[in-house]
Amino acid sequence: MKTKITIKDIAREAGVSIATVSYVLNNKTEERISEETRKKVLQIINLLNYTPNKSAKALASNKNGSIAVYLPSDVTPLKRAEQLHFLHIFANVLKNYDYHLTLLCPDDFSQVDNSDAIICYDVSKEEFSKLGNNNFIPLLAVDCIIDDPLFFQVLFDYEKLLSDTNTYFAGEEFIFASFEVVNVKLKTMLEKLFPHMVFLQSVKDFKALYGKNVLVTEDTLYQLLKEDCNIYYQPSATNNKIQKLYECIELAMGRVQITSHNILV
């Protein structure tokens, strides 16, 4: 049976201490390790097949191959279903770039280890700030308004949505139906932009919409209402939007300076 390679073997072959190997494996940039030593350790890791080649490549590029997602916990079962829909699309896009998705524990704002970035989906400004105060990896907002030029926020282009919906219904009155929105700034903006905005808590709220012109952007809501309303569906969670989110992750990780961090899709 092939002998299992250990961290001691890596240290011996590279001519460094076990601590140095540990620092390299865990990307401890605060430790003073020369680039030459770091590359040598990674070469030995690959040579001895200490980790799969894919993982070693991630180490060499200072990437962990994981994107963390934080979701608000105090939501209705219907809202939770829409969160899962978003996660499904997000995970499918990430796998194309050799990333996997890590779901953070609700109401836990401690430092996130072993992830390259944190995505906050429809969170409050307070929750976003708590995560930001405890983490030094890129933090991005999706479907929530943070209004901080230091952070990317990827948001539906609601002004375009309003125009498209007016065209679809030929100027007739319509209702924009949505599950409850956690982010207060986004909720306030929607209420100001759309004359008839309703936030649904449960299935019993659906009856007031039956037979009417209804705009929805959530897949879960569309599936539940499409037989009973004159519905216009413009999905918020799309591959195009998630692709744009991934591009923002790459820009944030690379510390690339751009004109605006407010991305409308």
Disulfide bonds with the S-S distance in Angstrom:
none
